[in-house]
């Protein structure tokens, strides 16, 4: 499977992290490093683009919770955009769908409230 690829871009006041692989124990360490770099640059509005993410495992969910908590504690926000049906179902079943700000697509997330 190899390591995931992430693309980071600044769009207005948001930092968009595009994830190009499943969010699993195999890719979480790399995403954590990427997220830490973003937060270190005092960017506290992060949008995760899940358009190419086919699956999230339990470690991926834990990382999302950690990222959310880190941003909320610094006055920021974590948004998730473009979930496929499988990833959306995982968030629904775990009841995390109500915790995260979830948007249908990236443009909606970028327009969405803080």
N, CA, C and O atoms as a GROMACS GRO file, in nm:
protein
  456
    1UNK      N    1   0.082  -0.120   0.000
    1UNK     CA    2   0.000   0.000   0.000
    1UNK      C    3   0.086   0.126   0.000
    1UNK      O    4   0.052   0.224  -0.066
    2UNK      N    5   0.196   0.124   0.074
    2UNK     CA    6   0.284   0.240   0.076
    2UNK      C    7   0.226   0.353   0.159
    2UNK      O    8   0.120   0.338   0.221
    3UNK      N    9   0.295   0.465   0.161
    3UNK     CA   10   0.247   0.578   0.240
    3UNK      C   11   0.152   0.664   0.157
    3UNK      O   12   0.159   0.667   0.034
    4UNK      N   13   0.065   0.732   0.225
    4UNK     CA   14  -0.033   0.817   0.159
    4UNK      C   15   0.036   0.942   0.105
    4UNK      O   16   0.143   0.981   0.151
    5UNK      N   17  -0.028   1.001   0.011
    5UNK     CA   18   0.019   1.128  -0.040
    5UNK      C   19  -0.079   1.235   0.004
    5UNK      O   20  -0.200   1.215   0.003
    6UNK      N   21  -0.024   1.348   0.043
    6UNK     CA   22  -0.106   1.460   0.087
    6UNK      C   23  -0.064   1.582   0.010
    6UNK      O   24   0.054   1.603  -0.018
    7UNK      N   25  -0.161   1.663  -0.024
    7UNK     CA   26  -0.133   1.790  -0.089
    7UNK      C   27  -0.187   1.900   0.001
    7UNK      O   28  -0.303   1.894   0.042
    8UNK      N   29  -0.105   1.999   0.030
    8UNK     CA   30  -0.146   2.108   0.118
    8UNK      C   31  -0.150   2.237   0.037
    8UNK      O   32  -0.054   2.269  -0.034
    9UNK      N   33  -0.259   2.310   0.048
    9UNK     CA   34  -0.274   2.437  -0.023
    9UNK      C   35  -0.346   2.536   0.067
    9UNK      O   36  -0.431   2.498   0.148
   10UNK      N   37  -0.313   2.663   0.053
   10UNK     CA   38  -0.382   2.768   0.125
   10UNK      C   39  -0.486   2.829   0.033
   10UNK      O   40  -0.455   2.873  -0.078
   11UNK      N   41  -0.609   2.832   0.080
   11UNK     CA   42  -0.719   2.891   0.004
   11UNK      C   43  -0.786   2.992   0.096
   11UNK      O   44  -0.863   2.956   0.184
   12UNK      N   45  -0.754   3.118   0.075
   12UNK     CA   46  -0.805   3.223   0.165
   12UNK      C   47  -0.750   3.201   0.305
   12UNK      O   48  -0.629   3.192   0.323
   13UNK      N   49  -0.839   3.193   0.403
   13UNK     CA   50  -0.797   3.172   0.542
   13UNK      C   51  -0.788   3.024   0.578
   13UNK      O   52  -0.752   2.989   0.690
   14UNK      N   53  -0.821   2.938   0.483
   14UNK     CA   54  -0.822   2.793   0.507
   14UNK      C   55  -0.696   2.727   0.454
   14UNK      O   56  -0.638   2.770   0.354
   15UNK      N   57  -0.655   2.621   0.522
   15UNK     CA   58  -0.553   2.532   0.470
   15UNK      C   59  -0.624   2.404   0.429
   15UNK      O   60  -0.688   2.338   0.512
   16UNK      N   61  -0.612   2.369   0.301
   16UNK     CA   62  -0.677   2.250   0.249
   16UNK      C   63  -0.574   2.138   0.241
   16UNK      O   64  -0.471   2.153   0.177
   17UNK      N   65  -0.604   2.027   0.307
   17UNK     CA   66  -0.519   1.908   0.300
   17UNK      C   67  -0.596   1.804   0.221
   17UNK      O   68  -0.698   1.753   0.266
   18UNK      N   69  -0.546   1.773   0.101
   18UNK     CA   70  -0.608   1.673   0.017
   18UNK      C   71  -0.543   1.539   0.046
   18UNK      O   72  -0.422   1.524   0.034
   19UNK      N   73  -0.625   1.443   0.084
   19UNK     CA   74  -0.576   1.310   0.119
   19UNK      C   75  -0.602   1.220  -0.001
   19UNK      O   76  -0.713   1.217  -0.054
   20UNK      N   77  -0.500   1.146  -0.044
   20UNK     CA   78  -0.511   1.067  -0.166
   20UNK      C   79  -0.501   0.917  -0.143
   20UNK      O   80  -0.457   0.844  -0.231
   21UNK      N   81  -0.540   0.871  -0.025
   21UNK     CA   82  -0.534   0.729   0.007
   21UNK      C   83  -0.628   0.703   0.125
   21UNK      O   84  -0.680   0.798   0.185
   22UNK      N   85  -0.649   0.577   0.160
   22UNK     CA   86  -0.728   0.545   0.278
   22UNK      C   87  -0.662   0.603   0.402
   22UNK      O   88  -0.539   0.612   0.409
   23UNK      N   89  -0.742   0.643   0.498
   23UNK     CA   90  -0.690   0.696   0.624
   23UNK      C   91  -0.688   0.580   0.723
   23UNK      O   92  -0.786   0.551   0.790
   24UNK      N   93  -0.571   0.513   0.730
   24UNK     CA   94  -0.554   0.393   0.811
   24UNK      C   95  -0.428   0.404   0.895
   24UNK      O   96  -0.354   0.502   0.888
   25UNK      N   97  -0.406   0.299   0.976
   25UNK     CA   98  -0.285   0.296   1.060
   25UNK      C   99  -0.159   0.312   0.975
   25UNK      O  100  -0.056   0.357   1.026
   26UNK      N  101  -0.165   0.276   0.848
   26UNK     CA  102  -0.048   0.287   0.760
   26UNK      C  103  -0.021   0.430   0.714
   26UNK      O  104   0.090   0.461   0.672
   27UNK      N  105  -0.121   0.516   0.719
   27UNK     CA  106  -0.105   0.651   0.667
   27UNK      C  107  -0.117   0.760   0.773
   27UNK      O  108  -0.086   0.876   0.746
   28UNK      N  109  -0.161   0.724   0.893
   28UNK     CA  110  -0.187   0.824   0.996
   28UNK      C  111  -0.063   0.901   1.039
   28UNK      O  112  -0.071   1.022   1.062
   29UNK      N  113   0.050   0.835   1.050
   29UNK     CA  114   0.172   0.903   1.095
   29UNK      C  115   0.209   1.016   0.999
   29UNK      O  116   0.246   1.126   1.042
   30UNK      N  117   0.198   0.989   0.870
   30UNK     CA  118   0.231   1.092   0.771
   30UNK      C  119   0.132   1.208   0.776
   30UNK      O  120   0.172   1.324   0.766
   31UNK      N  121   0.002   1.178   0.793
   31UNK     CA  122  -0.096   1.285   0.804
   31UNK      C  123  -0.074   1.364   0.932
   31UNK      O  124  -0.089   1.487   0.931
   32UNK      N  125  -0.040   1.297   1.042
   32UNK     CA  126  -0.012   1.369   1.167
   32UNK      C  127   0.103   1.468   1.148
   32UNK      O  128   0.095   1.581   1.196
   33UNK      N  129   0.209   1.426   1.080
   33UNK     CA  130   0.322   1.515   1.054
   33UNK      C  131   0.278   1.634   0.969
   33UNK      O  132   0.315   1.748   0.997
   34UNK      N  133   0.200   1.607   0.866
   34UNK     CA  134   0.151   1.715   0.780
   34UNK      C  135   0.064   1.812   0.860
   34UNK      O  136   0.080   1.933   0.848
   35UNK      N  137  -0.025   1.759   0.940
   35UNK     CA  138  -0.112   1.842   1.024
   35UNK      C  139  -0.030   1.926   1.122
   35UNK      O  140  -0.057   2.045   1.138
   36UNK      N  141   0.070   1.866   1.185
   36UNK     CA  142   0.155   1.941   1.279
   36UNK      C  143   0.226   2.057   1.211
   36UNK      O  144   0.239   2.165   1.268
   37UNK      N  145   0.271   2.035   1.088
   37UNK     CA  146   0.336   2.144   1.012
   37UNK      C  147   0.237   2.256   0.986
   37UNK      O  148   0.273   2.374   0.996
   38UNK      N  149   0.114   2.221   0.951
   38UNK     CA  150   0.011   2.322   0.924
   38UNK      C  151  -0.018   2.403   1.050
   38UNK      O  152  -0.023   2.526   1.046
   39UNK      N  153  -0.037   2.334   1.161
   39UNK     CA  154  -0.070   2.401   1.287
   39UNK      C  155   0.048   2.486   1.334
   39UNK      O  156   0.028   2.594   1.390
   40UNK      N  157   0.170   2.439   1.314
   40UNK     CA  158   0.289   2.514   1.353
   40UNK      C  159   0.296   2.649   1.280
   40UNK      O  160   0.348   2.747   1.334
   41UNK      N  161   0.244   2.652   1.160
   41UNK     CA  162   0.242   2.777   1.083
   41UNK      C  163   0.123   2.864   1.123
   41UNK      O  164   0.083   2.953   1.048
   42UNK      N  165   0.068   2.839   1.240
   42UNK     CA  166  -0.044   2.912   1.300
   42UNK      C  167  -0.168   2.912   1.212
   42UNK      O  168  -0.248   3.006   1.217
   43UNK      N  169  -0.185   2.809   1.133
   43UNK     CA  170  -0.307   2.795   1.054
   43UNK      C  171  -0.405   2.713   1.136
   43UNK      O  172  -0.379   2.597   1.166
   44UNK      N  173  -0.518   2.773   1.172
   44UNK     CA  174  -0.610   2.698   1.257
   44UNK      C  175  -0.747   2.676   1.191
   44UNK      O  176  -0.845   2.646   1.259
   45UNK      N  177  -0.752   2.691   1.060
   45UNK     CA  178  -0.874   2.658   0.984
   45UNK      C  179  -0.832   2.556   0.879
   45UNK      O  180  -0.777   2.591   0.775
   46UNK      N  181  -0.860   2.430   0.907
   46UNK     CA  182  -0.813   2.321   0.821
   46UNK      C  183  -0.933   2.250   0.759
   46UNK      O  184  -1.029   2.215   0.827
   47UNK      N  185  -0.925   2.231   0.628
   47UNK     CA  186  -1.025   2.155   0.554
   47UNK      C  187  -0.958   2.029   0.503
   47UNK      O  188  -0.859   2.036   0.430
   48UNK      N  189  -1.010   1.914   0.540
   48UNK     CA  190  -0.960   1.787   0.488
   48UNK      C  191  -1.047   1.748   0.369
   48UNK      O  192  -1.168   1.729   0.382
   49UNK      N  193  -0.984   1.736   0.252
   49UNK     CA  194  -1.055   1.696   0.131
   49UNK      C  195  -1.046   1.544   0.119
   49UNK      O  196  -0.939   1.490   0.091
   50UNK      N  197  -1.158   1.477   0.138
   50UNK     CA  198  -1.165   1.330   0.138
   50UNK      C  199  -1.209   1.272   0.004
   50UNK      O  200  -1.244   1.155  -0.004
   51UNK      N  201  -1.207   1.353  -0.102
   51UNK     CA  202  -1.260   1.308  -0.231
   51UNK      C  203  -1.199   1.176  -0.277
   51UNK      O  204  -1.269   1.094  -0.337
   52UNK      N  205  -1.070   1.153  -0.249
   52UNK     CA  206  -1.002   1.031  -0.295
   52UNK      C  207  -0.980   0.930  -0.183
   52UNK      O  208  -0.899   0.838  -0.199
   53UNK      N  209  -1.050   0.944  -0.071
   53UNK     CA  210  -1.031   0.854   0.044
   53UNK      C  211  -1.138   0.745   0.039
   53UNK      O  212  -1.256   0.773   0.057
   54UNK      N  213  -1.098   0.619   0.015
   54UNK     CA  214  -1.197   0.512   0.007
   54UNK      C  215  -1.239   0.455   0.143
   54UNK      O  216  -1.346   0.394   0.152
   55UNK      N  217  -1.157   0.474   0.248
   55UNK     CA  218  -1.185   0.405   0.374
   55UNK      C  219  -1.115   0.475   0.490
   55UNK      O  220  -1.010   0.536   0.472
   56UNK      N  221  -1.176   0.467   0.610
   56UNK     CA  222  -1.116   0.519   0.734
   56UNK      C  223  -1.122   0.405   0.835
   56UNK      O  224  -1.227   0.345   0.856
   57UNK      N  225  -1.006   0.374   0.900
   57UNK     CA  226  -1.008   0.273   1.006
   57UNK      C  227  -1.010   0.342   1.142
   57UNK      O  228  -1.015   0.464   1.151
   58UNK      N  229  -1.005   0.261   1.250
   58UNK     CA  230  -1.016   0.317   1.385
   58UNK      C  231  -0.903   0.412   1.419
   58UNK      O  232  -0.925   0.512   1.488
   59UNK      N  233  -0.783   0.384   1.372
   59UNK     CA  234  -0.672   0.476   1.399
   59UNK      C  235  -0.691   0.608   1.324
   59UNK      O  236  -0.657   0.715   1.374
   60UNK      N  237  -0.747   0.599   1.205
   60UNK     CA  238  -0.779   0.720   1.130
   60UNK      C  239  -0.882   0.804   1.203
   60UNK      O  240  -0.871   0.927   1.207
   61UNK      N  241  -0.983   0.740   1.260
   61UNK     CA  242  -1.084   0.812   1.338
   61UNK      C  243  -1.022   0.878   1.461
   61UNK      O  244  -1.055   0.992   1.493
   62UNK      N  245  -0.934   0.807   1.528
   62UNK     CA  246  -0.865   0.864   1.644
   62UNK      C  247  -0.785   0.987   1.604
   62UNK      O  248  -0.784   1.087   1.676
   63UNK      N  249  -0.717   0.980   1.490
   63UNK     CA  250  -0.639   1.095   1.444
   63UNK      C  251  -0.732   1.213   1.412
   63UNK      O  252  -0.699   1.327   1.446
   64UNK      N  253  -0.845   1.188   1.349
   64UNK     CA  254  -0.940   1.296   1.321
   64UNK      C  255  -0.987   1.361   1.450
   64UNK      O  256  -0.999   1.484   1.457
   65UNK      N  257  -1.013   1.281   1.553
   65UNK     CA  258  -1.053   1.335   1.684
   65UNK      C  259  -0.944   1.421   1.744
   65UNK      O  260  -0.971   1.528   1.798
   66UNK      N  261  -0.820   1.375   1.736
   66UNK     CA  262  -0.706   1.450   1.788
   66UNK      C  263  -0.690   1.583   1.714
   66UNK      O  264  -0.668   1.687   1.776
   67UNK      N  265  -0.702   1.578   1.582
   67UNK     CA  266  -0.690   1.700   1.502
   67UNK      C  267  -0.801   1.799   1.538
   67UNK      O  268  -0.776   1.918   1.554
   68UNK      N  269  -0.923   1.748   1.550
   68UNK     CA  270  -1.037   1.832   1.587
   68UNK      C  271  -1.013   1.899   1.722
   68UNK      O  272  -1.031   2.020   1.736
   69UNK      N  273  -0.972   1.820   1.821
   69UNK     CA  274  -0.948   1.873   1.956
   69UNK      C  275  -0.838   1.978   1.955
   69UNK      O  276  -0.851   2.082   2.019
   70UNK      N  277  -0.729   1.951   1.884
   70UNK     CA  278  -0.618   2.046   1.875
   70UNK      C  279  -0.665   2.180   1.819
   70UNK      O  280  -0.632   2.286   1.873
   71UNK      N  281  -0.742   2.175   1.712
   71UNK     CA  282  -0.789   2.299   1.649
   71UNK      C  283  -0.891   2.372   1.736
   71UNK      O  284  -0.883   2.494   1.749
   72UNK      N  285  -0.985   2.300   1.794
   72UNK     CA  286  -1.086   2.364   1.878
   72UNK      C  287  -1.018   2.432   1.998
   72UNK      O  288  -1.056   2.542   2.036
   73UNK      N  289  -0.920   2.366   2.057
   73UNK     CA  290  -0.850   2.423   2.173
   73UNK      C  291  -0.770   2.548   2.138
   73UNK      O  292  -0.737   2.627   2.226
   74UNK      N  293  -0.739   2.566   2.009
   74UNK     CA  294  -0.666   2.686   1.968
   74UNK      C  295  -0.758   2.787   1.899
   74UNK      O  296  -0.711   2.882   1.836
   75UNK      N  297  -0.889   2.767   1.912
   75UNK     CA  298  -0.985   2.859   1.852
   75UNK      C  299  -1.007   2.835   1.704
   75UNK      O  300  -1.061   2.921   1.635
   76UNK      N  301  -0.966   2.720   1.656
   76UNK     CA  302  -0.978   2.690   1.514
   76UNK      C  303  -1.093   2.597   1.482
   76UNK      O  304  -1.180   2.572   1.565
   77UNK      N  305  -1.091   2.547   1.359
   77UNK     CA  306  -1.197   2.460   1.313
   77UNK      C  307  -1.141   2.357   1.215
   77UNK      O  308  -1.052   2.387   1.134
   78UNK      N  309  -1.195   2.236   1.224
   78UNK     CA  310  -1.162   2.129   1.130
   78UNK      C  311  -1.288   2.100   1.048
   78UNK      O  312  -1.394   2.072   1.104
   79UNK      N  313  -1.274   2.107   0.916
   79UNK     CA  314  -1.385   2.076   0.827
   79UNK      C  315  -1.346   1.954   0.743
   79UNK      O  316  -1.230   1.935   0.709
   80UNK      N  317  -1.446   1.872   0.712
   80UNK     CA  318  -1.423   1.754   0.629
   80UNK      C  319  -1.513   1.767   0.507
   80UNK      O  320  -1.634   1.788   0.520
   81UNK      N  321  -1.454   1.753   0.389
   81UNK     CA  322  -1.530   1.769   0.265
   81UNK      C  323  -1.522   1.643   0.180
   81UNK      O  324  -1.422   1.571   0.182
   82UNK      N  325  -1.628   1.619   0.104
   82UNK     CA  326  -1.631   1.518  -0.002
   82UNK      C  327  -1.618   1.374   0.047
   82UNK      O  328  -1.545   1.295  -0.013
   83UNK      N  329  -1.687   1.339   0.152
   83UNK     CA  330  -1.686   1.200   0.199
   83UNK      C  331  -1.760   1.111   0.100
   83UNK      O  332  -1.865   1.149   0.048
   84UNK      N  333  -1.705   0.993   0.074
   84UNK     CA  334  -1.780   0.896  -0.006
   84UNK      C  335  -1.880   0.826   0.086
   84UNK      O  336  -1.882   0.852   0.207
   85UNK      N  337  -1.963   0.738   0.031
   85UNK     CA  338  -2.067   0.672   0.110
   85UNK      C  339  -2.010   0.586   0.222
   85UNK      O  340  -2.066   0.585   0.332
   86UNK      N  341  -1.900   0.516   0.197
   86UNK     CA  342  -1.840   0.429   0.298
   86UNK      C  343  -1.788   0.512   0.416
   86UNK      O  344  -1.817   0.481   0.531
   87UNK      N  345  -1.711   0.617   0.386
   87UNK     CA  346  -1.656   0.700   0.493
   87UNK      C  347  -1.767   0.772   0.570
   87UNK      O  348  -1.759   0.785   0.692
   88UNK      N  349  -1.869   0.818   0.500
   88UNK     CA  350  -1.982   0.883   0.566
   88UNK      C  351  -2.051   0.784   0.660
   88UNK      O  352  -2.084   0.818   0.773
   89UNK      N  353  -2.072   0.661   0.612
   89UNK     CA  354  -2.135   0.558   0.696
   89UNK      C  355  -2.053   0.530   0.821
   89UNK      O  356  -2.109   0.510   0.929
   90UNK      N  357  -1.921   0.528   0.807
   90UNK     CA  358  -1.832   0.504   0.922
   90UNK      C  359  -1.852   0.615   1.026
   90UNK      O  360  -1.860   0.588   1.146
   91UNK      N  361  -1.858   0.739   0.980
   91UNK     CA  362  -1.879   0.851   1.073
   91UNK      C  363  -2.019   0.847   1.134
   91UNK      O  364  -2.036   0.885   1.250
   92UNK      N  365  -2.118   0.803   1.059
   92UNK     CA  366  -2.254   0.793   1.113
   92UNK      C  367  -2.261   0.684   1.219
   92UNK      O  368  -2.315   0.707   1.328
   93UNK      N  369  -2.208   0.566   1.190
   93UNK     CA  370  -2.214   0.453   1.282
   93UNK      C  371  -2.140   0.484   1.413
   93UNK      O  372  -2.183   0.442   1.520
   94UNK      N  373  -2.029   0.556   1.402
   94UNK     CA  374  -1.951   0.591   1.522
   94UNK      C  375  -2.005   0.718   1.590
   94UNK      O  376  -1.955   0.760   1.695
   95UNK      N  377  -2.107   0.776   1.530
   95UNK     CA  378  -2.170   0.900   1.579
   95UNK      C  379  -2.075   1.020   1.577
   95UNK      O  380  -2.101   1.120   1.644
   96UNK      N  381  -1.968   1.010   1.503
   96UNK     CA  382  -1.875   1.123   1.492
   96UNK      C  383  -1.923   1.224   1.389
   96UNK      O  384  -1.872   1.336   1.384
   97UNK      N  385  -2.019   1.186   1.308
   97UNK     CA  386  -2.071   1.277   1.205
   97UNK      C  387  -2.125   1.405   1.268
   97UNK      O  388  -2.123   1.512   1.206
   98UNK      N  389  -2.173   1.396   1.394
   98UNK     CA  390  -2.228   1.514   1.461
   98UNK      C  391  -2.119   1.601   1.524
   98UNK      O  392  -2.142   1.718   1.555
   99UNK      N  393  -2.001   1.545   1.542
   99UNK     CA  394  -1.891   1.621   1.601
   99UNK      C  395  -1.820   1.706   1.496
   99UNK      O  396  -1.788   1.823   1.522
  100UNK      N  397  -1.796   1.649   1.380
  100UNK     CA  398  -1.721   1.718   1.275
  100UNK      C  399  -1.812   1.804   1.190
  100UNK      O  400  -1.932   1.779   1.178
  101UNK      N  401  -1.754   1.906   1.130
  101UNK     CA  402  -1.824   1.986   1.031
  101UNK      C  403  -1.801   1.919   0.897
  101UNK      O  404  -1.690   1.923   0.843
  102UNK      N  405  -1.905   1.858   0.842
  102UNK     CA  406  -1.894   1.779   0.720
  102UNK      C  407  -1.968   1.851   0.607
  102UNK      O  408  -2.081   1.897   0.624
  103UNK      N  409  -1.902   1.860   0.492
  103UNK     CA  410  -1.958   1.930   0.377
  103UNK      C  411  -1.958   1.837   0.256
  103UNK      O  412  -1.874   1.748   0.244
  104UNK      N  413  -2.053   1.859   0.167
  104UNK     CA  414  -2.067   1.775   0.049
  104UNK      C  415  -1.950   1.781  -0.046
  104UNK      O  416  -1.912   1.680  -0.107
  105UNK      N  417  -1.891   1.900  -0.060
  105UNK     CA  418  -1.774   1.912  -0.148
  105UNK      C  419  -1.682   2.023  -0.096
  105UNK      O  420  -1.716   2.094  -0.001
  106UNK      N  421  -1.568   2.035  -0.160
  106UNK     CA  422  -1.466   2.130  -0.113
  106UNK      C  423  -1.514   2.274  -0.122
  106UNK      O  424  -1.491   2.352  -0.029
  107UNK      N  425  -1.579   2.310  -0.231
  107UNK     CA  426  -1.623   2.449  -0.245
  107UNK      C  427  -1.723   2.486  -0.136
  107UNK      O  428  -1.721   2.599  -0.086
  108UNK      N  429  -1.810   2.394  -0.099
  108UNK     CA  430  -1.905   2.417   0.009
  108UNK      C  431  -1.832   2.437   0.142
  108UNK      O  432  -1.870   2.523   0.221
  109UNK      N  433  -1.730   2.357   0.167
  109UNK     CA  434  -1.652   2.369   0.291
  109UNK      C  435  -1.579   2.504   0.297
  109UNK      O  436  -1.569   2.564   0.404
  110UNK      N  437  -1.530   2.548   0.184
  110UNK     CA  438  -1.457   2.676   0.182
  110UNK      C  439  -1.551   2.794   0.200
  110UNK      O  440  -1.511   2.897   0.252
  111UNK      N  441  -1.676   2.779   0.156
  111UNK     CA  442  -1.777   2.886   0.174
  111UNK      C  443  -1.840   2.879   0.311
  111UNK      O  444  -1.892   2.980   0.359
  112UNK      N  445  -1.836   2.762   0.376
  112UNK     CA  446  -1.906   2.741   0.503
  112UNK      C  447  -1.858   2.832   0.613
  112UNK      O  448  -1.749   2.889   0.608
  113UNK      N  449  -1.943   2.844   0.714
  113UNK     CA  450  -1.912   2.929   0.828
  113UNK      C  451  -1.789   2.879   0.903
  113UNK      O  452  -1.743   2.766   0.884
  114UNK      N  453  -1.738   2.963   0.987
  114UNK     CA  454  -1.616   2.930   1.063
  114UNK      C  455  -1.636   2.810   1.150
  114UNK      O  456  -1.544   2.768   1.220
   0.00000   0.00000   0.00000
